[in-house]
């Protein structure tokens, strides 16, 4: 199963890069307008709009643990000892 998850084609890599770039731009837009949790909401907003337009925004399963670590780290950094 792991070998199947690691089989990336150039098309898959380029599609993933385009999805990440669009989600980043959406996060930047939400950050510029001062929306709370702009990077999370922007990416979700992008995914919702793209899906409703019929675009395939699914990402390879191997990226899930990476995303979970990034989200956990950013949530953890929001807490302070005080």
Rosetta silent file (secondary structure, phi, psi, omega in degrees, C-alpha in Angstrom):
SEQUENCE: XXXXXXXXXXXXXXXXXXXXXXXXXXXXXXXXXXXXXXXXXXXXXXXXXXXXXXXXXXXXXXXXXXXXXXXXXXXXXXXXXX
SCORE:     score description
SCORE:     0.000 S_00000001
   1 L     0.000  -39.708  179.959    0.000    0.000    0.000 S_00000001
   2 H   -62.801  -39.176 -179.677    2.836    2.415    0.806 S_00000001
   3 H   -64.538  -38.062  177.608    4.398    1.855   -2.614 S_00000001
   4 H   -64.170  -37.670 -179.252    1.091    2.708   -4.277 S_00000001
   5 H   -69.462  -27.062 -176.468    0.894    5.912   -2.234 S_00000001
   6 H   -90.089   -3.216 -179.801    4.394    6.958   -3.277 S_00000001
   7 L   -80.615   94.565  178.866    3.833    6.572   -7.021 S_00000001
   8 L  -103.767  137.123  171.748    3.669   10.136   -8.161 S_00000001
   9 L  -101.121  165.716  177.955    3.522   11.175  -11.753 S_00000001
  10 H   -59.572  -38.383  179.185    4.566   14.574  -12.969 S_00000001
  11 H   -62.086  -41.661  178.904    0.907   15.371  -13.548 S_00000001
  12 H   -63.926  -43.130 -179.584    0.077   14.523   -9.919 S_00000001
  13 H   -65.239  -43.078  179.367    2.910   16.685   -8.615 S_00000001
  14 H   -67.035  -38.801  177.957    1.908   19.635  -10.807 S_00000001
  15 H   -64.687  -42.509  177.894   -1.765   19.271   -9.817 S_00000001
  16 H   -63.754  -41.253  177.725   -0.801   19.178   -6.134 S_00000001
  17 H   -63.304  -40.068  179.097    1.397   22.267   -6.586 S_00000001
  18 H   -66.771  -40.534  178.000   -1.467   24.128   -8.288 S_00000001
  19 H   -63.284  -45.856  179.463   -3.884   23.176   -5.498 S_00000001
  20 H   -63.568  -40.171  179.244   -1.418   24.311   -2.829 S_00000001
  21 H   -64.979  -44.064  179.865   -0.744   27.571   -4.667 S_00000001
  22 H   -66.028  -40.960  178.222   -4.447   28.363   -5.049 S_00000001
  23 H   -65.764  -36.230  177.201   -5.151   27.503   -1.396 S_00000001
  24 H   -65.820  -42.823  177.232   -2.221   29.695   -0.355 S_00000001
  25 H   -62.378  -39.727  177.036   -3.559   32.607   -2.397 S_00000001
  26 H   -64.316  -41.133  176.742   -6.978   32.147   -0.803 S_00000001
  27 H   -62.595  -41.252  177.984   -5.342   32.146    2.641 S_00000001
  28 H   -63.035  -42.252  177.933   -3.433   35.298    1.768 S_00000001
  29 H   -60.875  -46.320  179.206   -6.637   36.986    0.636 S_00000001
  30 H   -66.539  -31.278  176.331   -8.402   36.075    3.875 S_00000001
  31 H   -68.391  -41.603 -179.097   -5.353   37.293    5.836 S_00000001
  32 H   -64.988  -32.429  179.052   -5.386   40.640    4.017 S_00000001
  33 L   -88.223    0.247  174.559   -9.046   41.230    4.862 S_00000001
  34 L    80.093   25.791 -179.553   -8.387   40.338    8.505 S_00000001
  35 L   -74.125  141.070  177.260  -10.487   37.165    8.682 S_00000001
  36 L   -66.275  144.449 -177.297   -9.869   34.937   11.749 S_00000001
  37 L    48.893   54.840 -171.178   -7.849   31.769   10.993 S_00000001
  38 H   -62.799  -35.318 -175.509   -7.232   33.011    7.451 S_00000001
  39 H   -74.296  -35.129  177.044   -4.970   30.192    6.267 S_00000001
  40 H   -73.695  -49.876 -177.876   -7.344   27.461    7.374 S_00000001
  41 H   -65.721  -38.784  179.310  -10.525   29.210    6.237 S_00000001
  42 H   -62.268  -43.857  179.038   -8.962   30.316    2.950 S_00000001
  43 H   -65.854  -40.948  178.585   -7.921   26.776    2.043 S_00000001
  44 H   -65.772  -41.797  178.811  -11.344   25.405    2.991 S_00000001
  45 H   -60.944  -46.470  177.931  -13.053   28.175    1.023 S_00000001
  46 H   -58.504  -47.250 -178.362  -10.913   27.424   -2.032 S_00000001
  47 H   -62.087  -40.042  179.994  -11.650   23.685   -1.784 S_00000001
  48 H   -65.664  -46.097 -179.910  -15.400   24.309   -1.455 S_00000001
  49 H   -64.764  -46.260 -178.585  -15.539   26.668   -4.436 S_00000001
  50 H   -62.856  -41.048  178.956  -13.328   24.461   -6.609 S_00000001
  51 H   -64.866  -41.986  178.564  -15.355   21.356   -5.774 S_00000001
  52 H   -66.244  -24.544  175.896  -18.617   23.137   -6.568 S_00000001
  53 L   -84.446   -1.282  177.995  -17.122   24.153   -9.918 S_00000001
  54 L    89.040   10.512  178.973  -16.417   20.486  -10.633 S_00000001
  55 L   -83.293  147.271  178.764  -12.648   20.601  -10.162 S_00000001
  56 L   -90.432  108.620 -178.754  -10.846   17.650   -8.600 S_00000001
  57 L  -112.168   20.214  175.521   -8.987   18.965   -5.537 S_00000001
  58 L   -69.558  145.070  179.067   -8.237   15.621   -3.915 S_00000001
  59 L  -115.660  158.475  179.236   -4.624   15.206   -2.825 S_00000001
  60 L   -59.203  145.998 -178.150   -2.561   12.011   -2.482 S_00000001
  61 L   -59.076  -28.823 -178.017   -3.070   10.141    0.799 S_00000001
  62 L   -64.004  -20.839 -179.125    0.617   10.468    1.666 S_00000001
  63 H   -80.212  -14.592 -177.760    0.110   14.204    2.204 S_00000001
  64 H   -60.217  -50.409  179.751   -2.408   13.674    5.044 S_00000001
  65 H   -62.193  -33.697  178.215    0.149   13.009    7.835 S_00000001
  66 H   -64.469  -46.073  177.813    2.203   15.992    6.672 S_00000001
  67 H   -62.614  -39.248  179.177   -0.851   18.242    6.840 S_00000001
  68 H   -63.966  -39.507  178.116   -1.794   16.907   10.264 S_00000001
  69 H   -65.542  -43.330  179.755    1.653   17.723   11.633 S_00000001
  70 H   -64.048  -43.258  179.198    1.529   21.235   10.184 S_00000001
  71 H   -67.012  -43.585  178.862   -1.941   21.918   11.579 S_00000001
  72 H   -61.196  -40.050  178.688   -1.060   20.465   14.988 S_00000001
  73 H   -65.985  -41.690 -178.950    2.060   22.611   15.125 S_00000001
  74 H   -71.453  -35.649  175.231    0.241   25.792   14.213 S_00000001
  75 H   -67.104  -42.694  179.685   -2.551   25.108   16.716 S_00000001
  76 H   -63.015  -34.111  179.322   -0.003   24.285   19.414 S_00000001
  77 H   -70.964  -16.709 -179.727    1.866   27.522   18.790 S_00000001
  78 L   -76.384  -17.850 -179.471   -1.321   29.470   19.489 S_00000001
  79 L   -92.488  139.770  178.777   -1.261   28.434   23.153 S_00000001
  80 L  -123.476  159.224 -178.528    0.946   30.233   25.665 S_00000001
  81 L   -67.278  -17.256 -176.746    1.817   29.342   29.271 S_00000001
  82 L   -86.004    0.000    0.000    0.049   32.435   30.586 S_00000001
